[in-house]
Amino acid sequence: MAVIKFYNTLTREKDEFKPLHEGAVGMYNCGPTVYHYAHIGNLRAYVFADILRKTLEYNGLLVTQIVNITDVGHLVSDEDEGEDKMEKGAAREGKTAQDIAKFYTDSFYQDLAKLNIEPAARYTKATEHIPEQIALIQKLEEKDFTYRTSDGIYFDTAKFPGYGKLARLDIAGLQEGARVEANEEKKHRTDFALWKFSKPDEKRQQEWESPWGIGFPGWHIECSAMSMKYLGETFDIHTGGIDHIPIHHTNEIAQAECATGKKFVNYWMHSGFVNIEGGKMAKSADNFVRMATLEEKGISPLAYRYWLLTAHYRKTINFTWEAVEGAQTALLKLHQTFLTYEASASAPNGEYLEKLRSFLNDDLETSGAIASLWDLVKDESISPAEKHATFLEYEKVLGLGFGWSKEKLAEHGIKIESNLTEQEIPEAIKKLLDDRKLARAEKNWKRSDEIRDEITKMGYKLVDGSEGPSISKL
């Protein structure tokens, strides 16, 4: 296997990737809380995970990918205070929590499909794994890592010496600077809920019997319970957004490692924010853009994917309409160019495949891979047939729709104009093309532009490509 290096949040270095089991990888991706639509900032994490998975598969590894669906237990505050987001969403829309969960889960799946994200091996719902979460809490209780308050069962972070190692938290500093907590029964500011009790004066839509009373699981326990059920007590890769580092992933590590006595995950990988107007895109700030919003503006989800890939996954990027419109123009040009290459039995170009693998295996440098694809387009030493085969290799990882039919591309918002064949081009246009070719050879750019305008007035569109001009009807 080629050397693969990923930036590991745990070590703060690019570590060589070595799977626990030869030829196979276990990967867990933190999924959505399905109380509202996912915004395009949320969806960046799944494009990143898709590229990661495809890179591993391109290197010959078999990947088992698990994505959770949080449909209970995520409170509006990450520190165990406030309403459950699912209950709040149900009240907002006058529906049941189950109806809300199904609607927004289906919407999430639809967004993934639009972004050409391959389905995971399994999507695990928190509500379908309550027994596993209770069993994990019982293990922690048996090992004396828990305590009871009036509102739930809490994890005692002071009993885990490694607490905060992922985020490199200054625990002492946190304690000194802590303000009065809403829950004064917590022993330490960093302690977190494993199981929350239903309030005596209210009936929740989602609650279960447990050894500690009727209630519901905390947000963090679901990911540890479900990831270990399907991937083992120690597995290879865990991903999520950078906002998960200080609390959610830190707490996952604590409860999992205290329950098993083993290292939880070898490689932690996190994607950066998508900002808008200088601030983080967030549902709570009501400044979020949905996939449907892009489509209403005529932007293809594949163009958004392309735009994301032009930046490194760990970099915070600023969303603007001009940026994604530019990405759409660039991607359309790539597709139009690809369609001028004739499919054949030609092998892909080895030099460019090496470039592709080199960029991807260096912490998923997709921006370099995109740049090398443009280099391929301009490279006159490579035949159109070889370029066609090489594009299809890039497609295996980048997932931008090369090799799709025009109909399928159109369904994803990429509308390819049909170029006329040599036989279909009118003689008058052919004459103008010959005149323009001569003008360009003489570097008479003014005349060249005049001829383009004449062709446009006659109802045809001229596009200059690496293999010469193409003509389509307006």
N, C-alpha and C positions, 0 to 999 in steps of 0.2 A: 504493500500500500504506500502511496506517495505520502510525504510529510504534510500534515495538515496542522495549522496553528490557529487557535481561536483566543480572543481576549477573554480571560476568565475573571469575572468580577471578584471572585474569592481571593485570587492572588494578585490582582491588578497588573497582570502581565499576559503577554501572548504565550500560551502554553501549547506544547505539542499535544495534539489530540490522540489519545490511546484508549480505545473502547475497552470496557471491562471484559467483554466476550468477543473473541476474534470474529470479525466479519459482521458483527451485529451491534446496533446502537439502540438504547432506550432513551427516549426524549419526551419530556413533559412540558407543555406550553400552557401558561396561565390563560384561561379563557375569559369570556365576558360575564358580567353580572347582567342578567337579561331582564332588567326592569325598564329599559329604554332602548332606542336605536343605538347601535355602535356608530361612532363618528369616524371620520377618516384618520384621525390621530390614533384612535384605538386600533384601527385596522392595519396600521403600519406594523404592529407587533406580529401579525399573522403573515404578512408578506415576508418579513424578515425570517420567521420560522419556516416558511415554505422554501425560501432560498437556502436556508441552512439544511433542511432535509434533502433538497435536491442536490446540493453540493456533496453531502455524504453519500447519497445514492450514486452520483456521478463517479465517485471514488470506489464504487463497488461494494458499499456497505448496505446491509439490510436494516432499515429503520422502522422501529415501532414507535409511532407518534401518538401521544395521548393529549387531548385537550379537554379541560374541564368546563362545565357550564354551571355557573353559580346561580342557582335559583332559590336560595335561602341563605340567611345568616350574615349577609354583608350589610353592616349598619352604615348609616350616612357618615359616621365618623369612623376612621380606621382604628380608633382607640376605644372601641366597644361602647360608644355612647350614641344615643339617638335612635331613630326608627330603622327597622329593616328596610332596605331599598325595595325589596319585592313587595312588602306590605304597602309601602308608600306609593309605589307605581300602581298597584291595584286600586288604592283609594283615589289616585289622580284620575284614573280612567273609568272608575265605577265598574270594574271587572274583578274576577277572582284572581288570586296570585297565580294559580295554575294556568289560567287563560293568558295572563300577561307573559308568563314564562314561555309558553308555547309560541305566542305571536312573535316575540322578540328573538327567540332562538331560531325560528324559521327565517326571520329577516337577516340574522347573522349568517346563516348558511347561504342565503341568496347572495349576500355581499361577497362571501368567500368565492362563490362560483363566478361572479362577475370579475373578480380580480384574478381569475385563473389559478386559484390556490387549490392544490390537491387535497382531497378529504383526508383527515387523520384516520389512523387505524381504529380509533374509538373516541367518541365524545362522551364524557362521563358527567352525569348530573348529580349535584350534591344531594338532592332529595331522594335519589335512588340508592344512596350509599350511607344512609343513617346508621345501620348496624355496624359498619366498618369504622365510622367515626366514633361511635360509643365505645367500641372495643379498644380503640387507640387511647381514648381518654382514660379508660379503666387501667390500661397498662401504665400510664403516667401516674395514676392515682396509687397503684400498687407500689410504685417506685418512689413515692412521696414527693412528686414534683407538683402537686396540686393543692389548692385550698379552697374552701367554700366561703362565699359571701352571701348576702341576702338576695343578690340578683344573678348568681351563677357560680360555676366552677372555673377557677382561674389557674393559669400556669405561673409558677413562682420562678421568675427569670433569674433571681439571685442564686438559685441552686444549679444553674448551668454556667460553668466558668467561661464557656465559649460564646456566650450570648453577645450578639452584636458584631461578630467577626466578619460577616459579609459586608455590612455597612461601615465597619470600623467605627462603631459608636463609642463616644466618650460617656460611658454609663454614669460615672461619678459626676461628670459635668451636667448630665441630664438631671440627675437627682438634685443637685444643688440649685439648678435654675428652674426647677419644676414649680409651676403655679399650683394652686389648690385644685385637685382633681374633682370632677363631678361625682366620681365614686370614691369616697374617702375610705372605703373598706379595702381597697387595693393596697397590698404591702409595699409595692414598688411601682413607680410610674410606668415602667416598661412591661409589667405583668399584663397578660391578655386573657380574654375569655375563651374557654374551650367549650363550655355549654352555658347557654343563657336560659334562665327560668322565665316562663310566661308570667306576666303580671296577673295577680289574683283578680284585678278589677277589669280585665279585658280578655276577649276571646280572639286569639290569633287564627288566621287562616291556615298557617303552617306550624304545627307543633306535634311533638311526639313524646311518648312515654320513655323514661330513661331511669337508670338506677338512682338518679338524683332528683327526679321529679319531672313534671311535664315542662317541655321547653323546646329549644332548637339549638343546633350547633353554631359555634362561632365560625367566622369566615375562614380563619387560617387552617383549622383542623381538616377541612374537606380536602385540601390539596395534598397534604401529607398522607392522609388515609387512602385516597384514590390513586395517587402516583405509586405508592408502595404496593398496593394491591396488584396493579397491572405491570409494574416494572421491577419490583423487588425492593428490598430495604435499602439497597444502594444502587443507584443507576447513573447513567452517563451525563445527560444534559438536562438542565432546567432553564426555561426562558421566560421572559416577561418584559414589561416596560420598566424603565429606570425608577419609576415611582414606587415599584414594589420592593425595592432594595431595603429601605430602612425599617419597614414594619412587616409587611406580609411575608416576604421571603426570609427575613431574619427570624420571624416566629415559626415558619415552617421548619427551618433547620433545627431550632431549639426543641420543638416537640418531637420531631422525628428521631433526632440523635439521642435524646434522653430516653425515648421509648425503646430503641433498638440497641443502643450502645455502639452503633456503627456510623461511619460517615454517610451522610444522606445523599449528596450529589457531588460528582467530581468537577463538573464544569457548569458555572452559572453565567448565562449570557443575557444581556439586556439591551433593548432598543431605545433610542432617544425619543424625545417629544417631537410632535409637529405643532409648532407655535402658529398663532394667527394674531396679527396686529400686535406683535411684541409679547404676547402672553400665551401660556399653555392652553391649547384647545381642551375644553372640558364641558361636560353636560351641566355641571353645577354653575358654571359661569354663563351658560346659555349663549356661547359663542361658537358652537360646533357646526361643522359642515358634514352632511351625510353623503353617502354614495349617491343617493337619489338626487341630491342637490347638484352634484357634478353632472349627472346625466341630463338634468333639466337645463343645464347651461351648455349642453352639447359636448361635454368632456367625457371621453371613454374611460371606464375603469382601468383599461389596459394602459392608457396614457398616464393615469395616476400611478400605477405600478411602475411604469418606466421612470417617472419623475422621482419616485422613492429610490429607485436603483441607481440614479445618478449621484446619490450621496451615500456616504458610509452609514450603515445601520445604527451606529452608536452616536452619530452626530445629530444635534438638535437642528431641525430645519424649519424655515419660515414659509408657511403656505401663503401664496398669492395667486390670484386668478391668472395673472400674466405668466407666472412660472408654469402652471399646468397647461395653459394654452400653448406655450412654447414646446412643452413636452409632447403634446398631441401632434403638433406640426412635425416635430422630429421623428416621432414614431411612424406617422403616416408616410413620411418620405422613405423611411427604412423599408416599410412594407411595399411601397410602390417600386422601390429599387429591387427588392427581393423577387418580386413577380416578373422582373425582366430577365432573371436568371433561369435558364432552362434546366429542369430536373433531369438527372441522368444517373448512371451507376458510378459516377466519379466519387472517389474517396475525399473526405474532408482534408483541409490543409493542416498538416502536422504542426507547423510553426504556430499557427493561430490557435490550435487546440492546446498547445503547451502554454500559450499566453493565457488562455481562458482558465485552465487548471491552476496556473500559478497565481492569478489574481484571486480566484475563489478560495484556494487553500491558504491564502494569507488573510485570514480573518474576514472572509467574504467581501473582498474589495470589488463590489459590483460596479462602481464608477469606472474602475480601470477596465473591467470586462466590456462595458458599454463603449468606452473610448476605443478599445481594440476592434470592436465590431465596425465602427466607423472607419477605422484604418483599413479593415478588410475591404470595405466598399470602394475605397480610393486606390487600393493596391492593384495596379495594372499588370503586375507580373502573374496574377492568378486568374485562371479562366472562369467564366461565368458558371460553368457546371460545378467547378470546385468550390466557388463561393456559395452556391446553392446548398451543397452538402455541408459546408462549414456553418452556415446560418442555422441549419437544423440541429447541429450539435450544440450551438449556443442556446437554442430554444429549450433544450432539455433541462437547463438550469434557470435561465432568465424568464421563461414562460410568458413571452410577449405575443404569441399567436402566429409565429412564422410557420408556414406549412398548413395553416387553416384555410378552409374554403372562403371565398369572398362573402358567402352568405353567413357563415359563422362569425367572421370578423364584423360584419354589419350588425349582427345581434349584440356584439360587444362594443358598438359605437365607432368602429373603424370602417369607414365607407371608402372603398377603393374604386376609383373611376376605371372603367374598362378601356384599356388602350386599344386602338384600332390596329388591325393587322396591316401588313404592307398592301394587301389586296383591297382593304377597305378604305384606305386613305385616298381621297379624291386627287386627280392629277394636278389640279390647281394648287393644292396644298403641297404636293410633292415638289412642284416647281419652286414654291416659296422656300421649302426646306433646303433645296439645293442652293438657292440664292443666299440663304442665311448661312449655310455651311461655308460658302465662299467668303462672305462678309466677315465671319469670325476668323477664318484663316488669315485674312488681311488685317485683323484686329480693328475692323470697322464696327465698333460696338454700337454706335448710333444707328447704323443701318440694320444691324442685327436686332435691336430692340424694336425698330420700326416694323420689321417683318413679323416679329412676335405679335405686335399689335394688330397687324393686318389679319393674321391667322385667327386671333381672338374675335375680330369683327365678323369673320366668316362663320363663327359659331363653333370653333374648335379650341382646345386647350393644349398648349405645348409645355412639356416638362423635360428639362435637361437631366439626363441620368448618366451614370458612369459608362453605360453601354451606348450612349447616344440619345437623341431626343425621342420622346414618345408623344403620341397624339391621341386625344380622347375628345368626345363630343361634350360640349358644355350643357 
